[in-house]
């Protein structure tokens, strides 16, 4: 049964990503908003929905370790796997000025998590801090994007209202299909993991995290294939920012998250180190296919080492 869930979930993910990228790209063009901004906001919110659903559900069931592992594992996957696979499809080149704004936010938030967890937990107050930071960042991002959006070309025709509505429906429909596909994919992945008798920590960090990151993976690869590289990068960065500011923040507000001695701080350290890889990427301004392959290979190595360490 889990094989059917995995296959159907994967098909829905691909279909949803196609609609999402097509509709989002056209809307960005119509509204004269950079595609990177669309990826950082609308697309990122949609593809982060599975993480939010899984983590909130886990918190309500008093399984906060699963919620924390989900966010940590998803953020690691969003950088080295999503960007890696996307770059393998098509080399990624992005606007350095925009990246210099988003990367410090992503790195800063990721480094803030272990700092706030030094007392052994992420409290409700810590959750409020994350949420406030996320709200402030998105308000600032929208203000900057609207203030600096490109003027309409005089010789170009405005996109008809019907076309705008169609693209909006494609974007919304794509988000809905992505969320549904992710739920099926996660369910099948969990059943597969448990049937193989994998540890709870490994399931949270890899299987569940990879399942909830599946929308980002597919959306990134589809975006790269369609030439929307800014959308691919924006989706990855935006999802990481939202995973901490909103997903982890809301989860901690619902139920304080204990950061025990089961290797959680080590996992947070790995996530921070991986996030810092964004800095040389920004300085270089691109990710080649070879570099993308190295990033993706790094994720495979991370999963393999994680399996060995969590089974002992």
C-alpha positions in Angstrom: 0.0 0.0 0.0 2.8 2.4 0.8 4.3 1.9 -2.7 1.0 3.1 -4.2 1.0 6.2 -1.9 4.6 7.0 -2.9 3.8 6.7 -6.6 0.6 8.7 -6.5 2.1 11.3 -4.3 5.1 11.7 -6.6 2.8 12.1 -9.6 0.8 14.8 -7.8 4.0 16.5 -6.8 5.2 16.7 -10.4 1.8 17.9 -11.7 1.4 20.5 -8.9 4.9 21.8 -9.5 4.3 22.3 -13.2 1.1 24.3 -12.5 2.8 26.3 -9.7 5.9 27.3 -11.6 3.9 28.2 -14.7 1.3 30.2 -12.9 3.8 31.9 -10.5 6.1 32.8 -13.3 3.4 34.4 -15.4 2.0 36.3 -12.5 5.4 37.7 -11.6 5.7 38.9 -15.2 2.2 40.5 -15.1 2.7 42.2 -11.8 6.3 43.3 -12.7 7.6 41.6 -9.5 10.9 39.7 -9.6 10.5 35.9 -9.9 12.8 35.5 -6.9 10.4 37.4 -4.8 7.5 35.2 -5.9 9.6 32.2 -5.0 10.5 33.6 -1.6 6.9 34.3 -0.7 4.0 32.6 -2.4 5.8 29.6 -3.7 7.8 29.2 -0.5 4.6 29.4 1.7 3.0 26.7 -0.4 5.9 24.3 -0.5 6.4 24.8 3.3 2.8 23.7 4.0 3.7 20.0 4.4 6.4 20.9 7.0 3.9 23.0 8.9 1.2 20.3 8.8 3.6 17.5 10.0 5.3 19.6 12.7 2.0 21.0 14.1 0.5 17.6 14.2 3.6 16.2 15.9 3.5 19.0 18.5 -0.2 18.4 19.2 0.6 14.7 19.8 3.5 15.7 22.1 6.1 14.4 19.7 8.2 17.6 19.4 11.4 15.7 18.6 9.8 14.6 15.4 8.8 18.2 14.7 12.3 19.5 15.3 13.9 16.7 13.2 11.5 17.5 10.4 12.5 21.2 10.2 16.2 20.5 10.6 16.2 17.7 8.0 14.1 19.8 5.6 16.4 22.8 5.8 19.4 20.6 5.1 17.6 19.0 2.1 16.4 22.4 0.8 20.0 23.6 0.4 22.2 20.7 -0.6 19.6 18.5 -2.3 17.1 21.0 -3.8 19.7 23.5 -5.1 22.0 20.6 -6.1 19.4 18.8 -8.2 18.1 22.0 -9.6 21.7 23.0 -10.7 22.1 19.6 -12.3 19.1 20.3 -14.4 20.3 23.8 -15.4 23.1 25.9 -13.9 21.7 28.4 -11.5 22.6 32.1 -11.8 20.8 34.6 -9.6 20.7 38.3 -8.9 23.5 38.9 -6.4 21.8 42.0 -4.8 18.7 40.1 -4.0 20.7 37.1 -2.7 22.7 39.3 -0.5 19.5 40.3 1.3 18.0 36.8 1.7 21.1 34.7 2.5 22.0 36.7 5.7 18.4 36.2 6.9 18.5 32.5 6.2 21.9 32.1 7.8 21.0 34.3 10.8 17.8 32.4 11.6 19.5 29.0 11.3 22.3 30.1 13.7 19.7 31.5 16.1 18.1 28.1 16.6 21.0 26.4 18.5 21.7 29.7 20.4 18.1 29.7 21.8 18.3 26.0 22.4 21.3 26.2 24.7 19.0 26.1 27.7 17.7 22.7 26.6 14.5 23.7 24.9 12.8 26.0 22.4 10.2 27.7 24.6 7.0 29.5 23.7 8.9 32.8 24.0 11.5 31.5 21.5 8.6 30.5 19.2 7.2 34.1 19.4 10.6 35.5 18.5 10.8 33.2 15.4 7.3 34.2 14.3 7.9 37.9 14.8 11.1 37.7 12.8 9.3 35.9 10.0 6.4 38.4 9.8 8.8 41.3 9.9 11.0 39.8 7.1 8.0 39.1 4.8 6.5 42.6 5.3 9.9 44.1 4.5 10.4 41.9 1.5 7.0 42.8 0.0 7.6 46.5 0.6 10.9 46.4 -1.1 9.6 44.3 -4.0 6.6 46.7 -4.6 8.7 49.8 -4.3 11.4 48.6 -6.6 9.3 46.7 -9.2 10.1 47.3 -12.8 8.0 49.9 -14.7 5.7 48.6 -17.4 7.1 48.9 -20.8 5.1 51.5 -22.9 5.1 49.4 -26.0 3.9 46.2 -24.3 0.3 45.3 -23.7 -1.0 44.6 -20.2 -1.9 41.0 -19.5 -5.7 40.6 -19.8 -7.6 40.2 -16.6 -8.8 36.7 -17.7 -5.2 35.6 -18.2 -4.2 36.9 -14.8 -7.1 35.0 -13.2 -6.1 31.9 -15.1 -2.5 32.1 -13.9 -3.7 32.8 -10.3 -5.9 29.7 -10.4 -3.0 27.6 -11.8 -0.8 28.8 -8.9 -3.5 28.1 -6.3 -4.4 24.8 -7.9 -0.7 23.8 -8.1 -0.2 24.6 -4.4 -3.2 22.5 -3.4 -2.0 19.5 -5.5 1.5 19.9 -4.1 0.2 19.7 -0.5 -2.0 16.7 -1.3 0.8 14.9 -3.1 3.2 15.6 -0.2 0.8 14.1 2.3 0.5 10.9 0.3 4.3 10.8 -0.2 5.0 11.4 3.5 2.5 8.7 4.5 4.0 6.2 2.2 7.6 7.1 3.2 6.8 6.7 6.9 5.2 3.3 6.3 8.3 2.2 4.3 10.7 3.5 7.0 8.8 1.7 9.8 8.6 -1.5 7.8 12.4 -1.4 7.5 12.7 -0.8 11.3 14.5 2.5 11.0 15.0 4.6 14.2 12.6 7.4 15.1 15.4 10.0 14.9 16.5 8.8 11.5 12.9 8.8 10.2 12.4 12.4 11.4 15.7 13.8 10.0 15.6 12.0 6.7 12.5 10.1 5.6 9.8 12.6 6.9 12.0 15.6 6.2 12.7 14.4 2.6 9.0 13.7 2.2 7.9 17.2 3.3 10.8 18.7 1.2 9.5 16.8 -1.9 7.5 19.9 -3.1 10.7 22.0 -2.9 12.7 19.3 -4.7 10.2 18.9 -7.6 9.4 22.6 -7.8 13.1 23.5 -8.0 13.9 21.0 -10.7 10.8 22.0 -12.8 11.7 25.7 -12.3 15.2 25.1 -13.5 14.0 23.1 -16.5 11.6 25.9 -17.5 14.4 28.5 -17.1 12.9 30.0 -14.0 16.1 29.7 -12.0 15.3 32.7 -9.7 12.1 30.9 -8.8 14.0 27.7 -7.9 16.5 29.5 -5.7 13.9 31.7 -4.1 11.7 28.7 -3.3 14.6 27.0 -1.5 15.7 30.0 0.5 12.2 31.1 1.3 11.2 27.7 2.5 14.2 27.6 4.9 13.3 31.0 6.3 9.7 30.0 6.7 10.6 26.6 8.2 12.3 28.3 11.1 10.3 31.5 11.5 6.8 30.0 11.0 6.9 26.2 11.2 9.3 25.9 14.1 7.9 29.1 15.7 4.3 27.9 15.6 5.3 24.5 16.8 7.2 25.9 19.8 4.2 28.1 20.7 1.9 25.1 20.7 4.3 22.9 22.6 7.8 23.8 23.8 10.4 21.7 22.0 12.9 19.8 24.2 16.3 19.7 22.7 17.7 16.6 24.4 21.0 14.8 24.4 20.0 12.5 21.6 22.2 14.3 19.1 19.7 17.1 18.4 22.4 19.8 19.0 24.7 18.0 16.6 21.9 18.0 14.0 21.4 21.7 14.5 25.2 22.3 14.0 25.1 20.4 10.7 22.1 22.4 9.5 24.0 25.7 10.4 27.1 24.5 8.6 25.2 23.5 5.5 23.3 26.9 5.5 26.7 28.7 5.7 27.5 27.1 2.3 25.1 29.7 0.9 27.7 32.4 1.5 30.3 31.3 -1.1 27.4 30.6 -3.5 26.3 34.2 -3.1 29.9 35.5 -3.6 30.2 33.4 -6.8 26.7 34.2 -8.0 26.1 30.8 -9.6 26.0 27.0 -9.1 27.3 24.9 -12.0 26.1 21.4 -12.8 29.3 19.9 -11.3 28.8 21.9 -8.1 25.1 20.8 -8.0 26.2 17.2 -8.3 28.6 17.6 -5.4 25.8 19.2 -3.3 23.4 16.4 -4.1 26.1 13.8 -3.4 26.7 15.5 -0.1 23.0 14.9 0.9 23.3 11.2 0.0 26.4 11.0 2.2 24.6 12.8 5.0 21.7 10.3 4.9 24.1 7.3 4.8 26.1 8.6 7.8 22.9 9.5 9.6 21.6 6.0 9.2 24.9 4.5 10.6 25.0 6.8 13.6 21.3 6.5 14.5 21.2 2.7 14.4 24.0 2.2 16.9 
